Amino acid sequence: MSKARFQIGEVEKHVIYVNANPFLKYIRIEVDGERVVNVANLTPSREFQLEVGNLEKHHVDIRIRAFSPIKLSVDGKEAEEI
């Protein structure tokens, strides 16, 4: 099971939580506690693009690969897990 939490934003902070369970075959992504993705995962890799923020908008790319850490990029720069 892969889980990761990321905090993004400078002034307007957001927490992105990713839960990718390869055994139960689902991916859930939450932004600030609100579920924005809840899908079946039948492939070894998936990518998601989100726009996060109200006043401070960010383009977020999430890459999920089987047996690899979850990668998240914000506006083209890799974010660190918290």
Backbone atoms as SQL, in Angstrom:
CREATE TABLE atoms (id INTEGER PRIMARY KEY, chain TEXT, resi INTEGER, resn TEXT, atom TEXT, x REAL, y REAL, z REAL);
INSERT INTO atoms VALUES
  (1, 'A', 1, 'MET', 'N', 0.848, -1.168, 0.000),
  (2, 'A', 1, 'MET', 'CA', 0.000, 0.000, 0.000),
  (3, 'A', 1, 'MET', 'C', 0.894, 1.231, 0.000),
  (4, 'A', 2, 'SER', 'N', 0.585, 2.214, -0.822),
  (5, 'A', 2, 'SER', 'CA', 1.348, 3.454, -0.882),
  (6, 'A', 2, 'SER', 'C', 0.483, 4.602, -0.405),
  (7, 'A', 3, 'LYS', 'N', 1.019, 5.347, 0.540),
  (8, 'A', 3, 'LYS', 'CA', 0.352, 6.538, 1.043),
  (9, 'A', 3, 'LYS', 'C', 1.364, 7.661, 1.076),
  (10, 'A', 4, 'ALA', 'N', 0.908, 8.880, 0.787),
  (11, 'A', 4, 'ALA', 'CA', 1.802, 10.028, 0.836),
  (12, 'A', 4, 'ALA', 'C', 0.991, 11.283, 1.134),
  (13, 'A', 5, 'ARG', 'N', 1.629, 12.222, 1.847),
  (14, 'A', 5, 'ARG', 'CA', 1.020, 13.531, 2.135),
  (15, 'A', 5, 'ARG', 'C', 1.993, 14.603, 1.681),
  (16, 'A', 6, 'PHE', 'N', 1.443, 15.624, 1.047),
  (17, 'A', 6, 'PHE', 'CA', 2.244, 16.737, 0.559),
  (18, 'A', 6, 'PHE', 'C', 1.563, 18.036, 0.967),
  (19, 'A', 7, 'GLN', 'N', 2.360, 19.040, 1.319),
  (20, 'A', 7, 'GLN', 'CA', 1.822, 20.381, 1.561),
  (21, 'A', 7, 'GLN', 'C', 2.347, 21.276, 0.455),
  (22, 'A', 8, 'ILE', 'N', 1.433, 22.008, -0.180),
  (23, 'A', 8, 'ILE', 'CA', 1.837, 22.892, -1.262),
  (24, 'A', 8, 'ILE', 'C', 1.318, 24.299, -0.986),
  (25, 'A', 9, 'GLY', 'N', 1.872, 25.267, -1.706),
  (26, 'A', 9, 'GLY', 'CA', 1.428, 26.651, -1.611),
  (27, 'A', 9, 'GLY', 'C', 2.341, 27.477, -0.730),
  (28, 'A', 10, 'GLU', 'N', 2.430, 28.744, -1.057),
  (29, 'A', 10, 'GLU', 'CA', 3.242, 29.676, -0.270),
  (30, 'A', 10, 'GLU', 'C', 2.367, 30.410, 0.743),
  (31, 'A', 11, 'VAL', 'N', 1.382, 31.143, 0.247),
  (32, 'A', 11, 'VAL', 'CA', 0.479, 31.895, 1.113),
  (33, 'A', 11, 'VAL', 'C', -0.763, 31.063, 1.401),
  (34, 'A', 12, 'GLU', 'N', -1.319, 30.488, 0.366),
  (35, 'A', 12, 'GLU', 'CA', -2.509, 29.649, 0.477),
  (36, 'A', 12, 'GLU', 'C', -2.056, 28.189, 0.537),
  (37, 'A', 13, 'LYS', 'N', -2.014, 27.627, 1.734),
  (38, 'A', 13, 'LYS', 'CA', -1.496, 26.266, 1.946),
  (39, 'A', 13, 'LYS', 'C', -2.580, 25.225, 1.691),
  (40, 'A', 14, 'HIS', 'N', -2.162, 24.086, 1.105),
  (41, 'A', 14, 'HIS', 'CA', -3.060, 22.971, 0.852),
  (42, 'A', 14, 'HIS', 'C', -2.333, 21.670, 1.169),
  (43, 'A', 15, 'VAL', 'N', -3.080, 20.684, 1.670),
  (44, 'A', 15, 'VAL', 'CA', -2.517, 19.367, 1.943),
  (45, 'A', 15, 'VAL', 'C', -3.144, 18.383, 0.968),
  (46, 'A', 16, 'ILE', 'N', -2.280, 17.650, 0.258),
  (47, 'A', 16, 'ILE', 'CA', -2.721, 16.635, -0.689),
  (48, 'A', 16, 'ILE', 'C', -2.336, 15.280, -0.117),
  (49, 'A', 17, 'TYR', 'N', -3.320, 14.399, -0.004),
  (50, 'A', 17, 'TYR', 'CA', -3.126, 13.061, 0.537),
  (51, 'A', 17, 'TYR', 'C', -3.438, 12.055, -0.569),
  (52, 'A', 18, 'VAL', 'N', -2.507, 11.138, -0.814),
  (53, 'A', 18, 'VAL', 'CA', -2.672, 10.118, -1.860),
  (54, 'A', 18, 'VAL', 'C', -2.607, 8.743, -1.198),
  (55, 'A', 19, 'ASN', 'N', -3.596, 7.910, -1.511),
  (56, 'A', 19, 'ASN', 'CA', -3.642, 6.542, -1.004),
  (57, 'A', 19, 'ASN', 'C', -3.853, 5.634, -2.213),
  (58, 'A', 20, 'ALA', 'N', -2.814, 4.884, -2.567),
  (59, 'A', 20, 'ALA', 'CA', -2.878, 3.970, -3.712),
  (60, 'A', 20, 'ALA', 'C', -2.672, 2.561, -3.195),
  (61, 'A', 21, 'ASN', 'N', -3.725, 1.754, -3.236),
  (62, 'A', 21, 'ASN', 'CA', -3.661, 0.403, -2.706),
  (63, 'A', 21, 'ASN', 'C', -3.642, -0.595, -3.860),
  (64, 'A', 22, 'PRO', 'N', -2.469, -1.197, -4.157),
  (65, 'A', 22, 'PRO', 'CA', -2.380, -2.114, -5.301),
  (66, 'A', 22, 'PRO', 'C', -3.095, -3.449, -5.059),
  (67, 'A', 23, 'PHE', 'N', -3.329, -3.803, -3.805),
  (68, 'A', 23, 'PHE', 'CA', -3.978, -5.076, -3.511),
  (69, 'A', 23, 'PHE', 'C', -5.497, -4.978, -3.636),
  (70, 'A', 24, 'LEU', 'N', -6.057, -3.886, -3.136),
  (71, 'A', 24, 'LEU', 'CA', -7.496, -3.665, -3.273),
  (72, 'A', 24, 'LEU', 'C', -7.839, -2.917, -4.563),
  (73, 'A', 25, 'LYS', 'N', -6.793, -2.492, -5.273),
  (74, 'A', 25, 'LYS', 'CA', -6.886, -1.873, -6.600),
  (75, 'A', 25, 'LYS', 'C', -7.729, -0.593, -6.611),
  (76, 'A', 26, 'TYR', 'N', -7.326, 0.376, -5.770),
  (77, 'A', 26, 'TYR', 'CA', -7.976, 1.679, -5.813),
  (78, 'A', 26, 'TYR', 'C', -6.956, 2.787, -5.590),
  (79, 'A', 27, 'ILE', 'N', -7.314, 3.981, -6.039),
  (80, 'A', 27, 'ILE', 'CA', -6.533, 5.186, -5.786),
  (81, 'A', 27, 'ILE', 'C', -7.496, 6.244, -5.261),
  (82, 'A', 28, 'ARG', 'N', -7.117, 6.851, -4.139),
  (83, 'A', 28, 'ARG', 'CA', -7.891, 7.955, -3.575),
  (84, 'A', 28, 'ARG', 'C', -6.953, 9.136, -3.379),
  (85, 'A', 29, 'ILE', 'N', -7.414, 10.295, -3.818),
  (86, 'A', 29, 'ILE', 'CA', -6.642, 11.528, -3.633),
  (87, 'A', 29, 'ILE', 'C', -7.562, 12.537, -2.964),
  (88, 'A', 30, 'GLU', 'N', -7.058, 13.148, -1.885),
  (89, 'A', 30, 'GLU', 'CA', -7.797, 14.176, -1.165),
  (90, 'A', 30, 'GLU', 'C', -7.004, 15.473, -1.181),
  (91, 'A', 31, 'VAL', 'N', -7.721, 16.577, -1.317),
  (92, 'A', 31, 'VAL', 'CA', -7.129, 17.911, -1.201),
  (93, 'A', 31, 'VAL', 'C', -7.845, 18.596, -0.048),
  (94, 'A', 32, 'ASP', 'N', -7.097, 18.929, 0.980),
  (95, 'A', 32, 'ASP', 'CA', -7.650, 19.570, 2.178),
  (96, 'A', 32, 'ASP', 'C', -8.810, 18.772, 2.766),
  (97, 'A', 33, 'GLY', 'N', -8.682, 17.453, 2.779),
  (98, 'A', 33, 'GLY', 'CA', -9.689, 16.589, 3.372),
  (99, 'A', 33, 'GLY', 'C', -10.877, 16.269, 2.479),
  (100, 'A', 34, 'GLU', 'N', -10.947, 16.852, 1.298),
  (101, 'A', 34, 'GLU', 'CA', -12.042, 16.594, 0.362),
  (102, 'A', 34, 'GLU', 'C', -11.567, 15.641, -0.729),
  (103, 'A', 35, 'ARG', 'N', -12.258, 14.534, -0.891),
  (104, 'A', 35, 'ARG', 'CA', -11.875, 13.540, -1.894),
  (105, 'A', 35, 'ARG', 'C', -12.127, 14.101, -3.291),
  (106, 'A', 36, 'VAL', 'N', -11.067, 14.123, -4.118),
  (107, 'A', 36, 'VAL', 'CA', -11.192, 14.631, -5.485),
  (108, 'A', 36, 'VAL', 'C', -11.001, 13.535, -6.524),
  (109, 'A', 37, 'VAL', 'N', -10.384, 12.410, -6.121),
  (110, 'A', 37, 'VAL', 'CA', -10.203, 11.254, -7.007),
  (111, 'A', 37, 'VAL', 'C', -10.505, 10.001, -6.194),
  (112, 'A', 38, 'ASN', 'N', -11.328, 9.118, -6.757),
  (113, 'A', 38, 'ASN', 'CA', -11.640, 7.831, -6.141),
  (114, 'A', 38, 'ASN', 'C', -11.897, 6.872, -7.301),
  (115, 'A', 39, 'VAL', 'N', -10.845, 6.180, -7.751),
  (116, 'A', 39, 'VAL', 'CA', -10.959, 5.350, -8.950),
  (117, 'A', 39, 'VAL', 'C', -10.370, 3.964, -8.719),
  (118, 'A', 40, 'ALA', 'N', -10.842, 3.032, -9.528),
  (119, 'A', 40, 'ALA', 'CA', -10.236, 1.703, -9.545),
  (120, 'A', 40, 'ALA', 'C', -8.869, 1.817, -10.206),
  (121, 'A', 41, 'ASN', 'N', -7.931, 1.024, -9.743),
  (122, 'A', 41, 'ASN', 'CA', -6.586, 1.054, -10.315),
  (123, 'A', 41, 'ASN', 'C', -6.256, -0.340, -10.833),
  (124, 'A', 42, 'LEU', 'N', -6.388, -0.515, -12.130),
  (125, 'A', 42, 'LEU', 'CA', -6.151, -1.810, -12.749),
  (126, 'A', 42, 'LEU', 'C', -4.867, -1.847, -13.561),
  (127, 'A', 43, 'THR', 'N', -4.074, -0.772, -13.509),
  (128, 'A', 43, 'THR', 'CA', -2.821, -0.703, -14.262),
  (129, 'A', 43, 'THR', 'C', -1.654, -0.460, -13.299),
  (130, 'A', 44, 'PRO', 'N', -0.431, -0.819, -13.703),
  (131, 'A', 44, 'PRO', 'CA', 0.718, -0.638, -12.796),
  (132, 'A', 44, 'PRO', 'C', 1.153, 0.815, -12.617),
  (133, 'A', 45, 'SER', 'N', 0.671, 1.718, -13.472),
  (134, 'A', 45, 'SER', 'CA', 1.040, 3.127, -13.301),
  (135, 'A', 45, 'SER', 'C', -0.127, 4.020, -13.725),
  (136, 'A', 46, 'ARG', 'N', -0.243, 5.150, -13.024),
  (137, 'A', 46, 'ARG', 'CA', -1.296, 6.121, -13.309),
  (138, 'A', 46, 'ARG', 'C', -0.732, 7.506, -13.104),
  (139, 'A', 47, 'GLU', 'N', -1.308, 8.465, -13.831),
  (140, 'A', 47, 'GLU', 'CA', -0.958, 9.869, -13.641),
  (141, 'A', 47, 'GLU', 'C', -2.234, 10.676, -13.538),
  (142, 'A', 48, 'PHE', 'N', -2.189, 11.687, -12.684),
  (143, 'A', 48, 'PHE', 'CA', -3.336, 12.569, -12.487),
  (144, 'A', 48, 'PHE', 'C', -2.851, 14.005, -12.533),
  (145, 'A', 49, 'GLN', 'N', -3.663, 14.889, -13.097),
  (146, 'A', 49, 'GLN', 'CA', -3.374, 16.315, -13.118),
  (147, 'A', 49, 'GLN', 'C', -4.528, 17.024, -12.404),
  (148, 'A', 50, 'LEU', 'N', -4.167, 17.910, -11.499),
  (149, 'A', 50, 'LEU', 'CA', -5.151, 18.681, -10.742),
  (150, 'A', 50, 'LEU', 'C', -4.762, 20.146, -10.755),
  (151, 'A', 51, 'GLU', 'N', -5.751, 21.012, -10.629),
  (152, 'A', 51, 'GLU', 'CA', -5.491, 22.422, -10.375),
  (153, 'A', 51, 'GLU', 'C', -5.947, 22.672, -8.950),
  (154, 'A', 52, 'VAL', 'N', -5.032, 23.166, -8.122),
  (155, 'A', 52, 'VAL', 'CA', -5.298, 23.329, -6.700),
  (156, 'A', 52, 'VAL', 'C', -5.126, 24.790, -6.329),
  (157, 'A', 53, 'GLY', 'N', -6.063, 25.308, -5.555),
  (158, 'A', 53, 'GLY', 'CA', -5.966, 26.671, -5.048),
  (159, 'A', 53, 'GLY', 'C', -7.075, 27.556, -5.552),
  (160, 'A', 54, 'ASN', 'N', -7.293, 28.638, -4.824),
  (161, 'A', 54, 'ASN', 'CA', -8.294, 29.627, -5.216),
  (162, 'A', 54, 'ASN', 'C', -7.614, 30.892, -5.715),
  (163, 'A', 55, 'LEU', 'N', -6.947, 31.602, -4.816),
  (164, 'A', 55, 'LEU', 'CA', -6.227, 32.815, -5.209),
  (165, 'A', 55, 'LEU', 'C', -4.831, 32.492, -5.723),
  (166, 'A', 56, 'GLU', 'N', -4.226, 31.467, -5.161),
  (167, 'A', 56, 'GLU', 'CA', -2.883, 31.026, -5.547),
  (168, 'A', 56, 'GLU', 'C', -3.044, 29.658, -6.226),
  (169, 'A', 57, 'LYS', 'N', -3.212, 29.654, -7.542),
  (170, 'A', 57, 'LYS', 'CA', -3.472, 28.409, -8.276),
  (171, 'A', 57, 'LYS', 'C', -2.170, 27.698, -8.621),
  (172, 'A', 58, 'HIS', 'N', -2.221, 26.346, -8.509),
  (173, 'A', 58, 'HIS', 'CA', -1.067, 25.522, -8.826),
  (174, 'A', 58, 'HIS', 'C', -1.499, 24.357, -9.701),
  (175, 'A', 59, 'HIS', 'N', -0.655, 24.011, -10.667),
  (176, 'A', 59, 'HIS', 'CA', -0.859, 22.824, -11.494),
  (177, 'A', 59, 'HIS', 'C', -0.099, 21.686, -10.816),
  (178, 'A', 60, 'VAL', 'N', -0.834, 20.627, -10.456),
  (179, 'A', 60, 'VAL', 'CA', -0.265, 19.511, -9.708),
  (180, 'A', 60, 'VAL', 'C', -0.309, 18.254, -10.568),
  (181, 'A', 61, 'ASP', 'N', 0.841, 17.589, -10.709),
  (182, 'A', 61, 'ASP', 'CA', 0.940, 16.297, -11.399),
  (183, 'A', 61, 'ASP', 'C', 1.271, 15.240, -10.358),
  (184, 'A', 62, 'ILE', 'N', 0.501, 14.156, -10.351),
  (185, 'A', 62, 'ILE', 'CA', 0.727, 13.055, -9.420),
  (186, 'A', 62, 'ILE', 'C', 1.020, 11.807, -10.239),
  (187, 'A', 63, 'ARG', 'N', 2.174, 11.162, -9.963),
  (188, 'A', 63, 'ARG', 'CA', 2.570, 9.947, -10.672),
  (189, 'A', 63, 'ARG', 'C', 2.627, 8.790, -9.685),
  (190, 'A', 64, 'ILE', 'N', 1.871, 7.755, -9.994),
  (191, 'A', 64, 'ILE', 'CA', 1.816, 6.573, -9.134),
  (192, 'A', 64, 'ILE', 'C', 2.304, 5.389, -9.948),
  (193, 'A', 65, 'ARG', 'N', 3.347, 4.736, -9.460),
  (194, 'A', 65, 'ARG', 'CA', 3.927, 3.556, -10.104),
  (195, 'A', 65, 'ARG', 'C', 3.940, 2.407, -9.099),
  (196, 'A', 66, 'ALA', 'N', 3.677, 1.216, -9.571),
  (197, 'A', 66, 'ALA', 'CA', 3.699, 0.046, -8.685),
  (198, 'A', 66, 'ALA', 'C', 5.085, -0.107, -8.062),
  (199, 'A', 67, 'PHE', 'N', 5.127, -0.306, -6.766),
  (200, 'A', 67, 'PHE', 'CA', 6.356, -0.567, -6.003),
  (201, 'A', 67, 'PHE', 'C', 7.359, 0.582, -6.061),
  (202, 'A', 68, 'SER', 'N', 6.873, 1.810, -6.287),
  (203, 'A', 68, 'SER', 'CA', 7.718, 3.007, -6.286),
  (204, 'A', 68, 'SER', 'C', 7.057, 4.073, -5.427),
  (205, 'A', 69, 'PRO', 'N', 7.843, 5.022, -4.906),
  (206, 'A', 69, 'PRO', 'CA', 7.230, 6.112, -4.140),
  (207, 'A', 69, 'PRO', 'C', 6.323, 6.960, -5.033),
  (208, 'A', 70, 'ILE', 'N', 5.314, 7.540, -4.433),
  (209, 'A', 70, 'ILE', 'CA', 4.414, 8.443, -5.149),
  (210, 'A', 70, 'ILE', 'C', 5.169, 9.741, -5.406),
  (211, 'A', 71, 'LYS', 'N', 5.096, 10.248, -6.629),
  (212, 'A', 71, 'LYS', 'CA', 5.766, 11.493, -7.008),
  (213, 'A', 71, 'LYS', 'C', 4.723, 12.570, -7.256),
  (214, 'A', 72, 'LEU', 'N', 4.958, 13.753, -6.733),
  (215, 'A', 72, 'LEU', 'CA', 4.058, 14.878, -6.927),
  (216, 'A', 72, 'LEU', 'C', 4.882, 16.073, -7.365),
  (217, 'A', 73, 'SER', 'N', 4.451, 16.715, -8.449),
  (218, 'A', 73, 'SER', 'CA', 5.112, 17.926, -8.938),
  (219, 'A', 73, 'SER', 'C', 4.118, 19.072, -8.885),
  (220, 'A', 74, 'VAL', 'N', 4.610, 20.231, -8.455),
  (221, 'A', 74, 'VAL', 'CA', 3.795, 21.434, -8.382),
  (222, 'A', 74, 'VAL', 'C', 4.407, 22.458, -9.315),
  (223, 'A', 75, 'ASP', 'N', 3.646, 22.857, -10.314),
  (224, 'A', 75, 'ASP', 'CA', 4.122, 23.830, -11.308),
  (225, 'A', 75, 'ASP', 'C', 5.467, 23.403, -11.900),
  (226, 'A', 76, 'GLY', 'N', 5.620, 22.105, -12.146),
  (227, 'A', 76, 'GLY', 'CA', 6.816, 21.563, -12.777),
  (228, 'A', 76, 'GLY', 'C', 7.958, 21.228, -11.847),
  (229, 'A', 77, 'LYS', 'N', 7.809, 21.494, -10.539),
  (230, 'A', 77, 'LYS', 'CA', 8.888, 21.209, -9.580),
  (231, 'A', 77, 'LYS', 'C', 8.425, 20.102, -8.629),
  (232, 'A', 78, 'GLU', 'N', 9.313, 19.121, -8.398),
  (233, 'A', 78, 'GLU', 'CA', 8.953, 18.010, -7.528),
  (234, 'A', 78, 'GLU', 'C', 8.780, 18.475, -6.082),
  (235, 'A', 79, 'ALA', 'N', 7.686, 18.045, -5.466),
  (236, 'A', 79, 'ALA', 'CA', 7.384, 18.379, -4.082),
  (237, 'A', 79, 'ALA', 'C', 7.887, 17.273, -3.170),
  (238, 'A', 80, 'GLU', 'N', 8.141, 17.631, -1.914),
  (239, 'A', 80, 'GLU', 'CA', 8.595, 16.649, -0.926),
  (240, 'A', 80, 'GLU', 'C', 7.440, 16.216, -0.060),
  (241, 'A', 81, 'GLU', 'N', 7.464, 14.937, 0.291),
  (242, 'A', 81, 'GLU', 'CA', 6.435, 14.373, 1.153),
  (243, 'A', 81, 'GLU', 'C', 6.594, 14.902, 2.576),
  (244, 'A', 82, 'ILE', 'N', 5.462, 15.128, 3.257),
  (245, 'A', 82, 'ILE', 'CA', 5.521, 15.568, 4.663),
  (246, 'A', 82, 'ILE', 'C', 5.107, 14.427, 5.572);
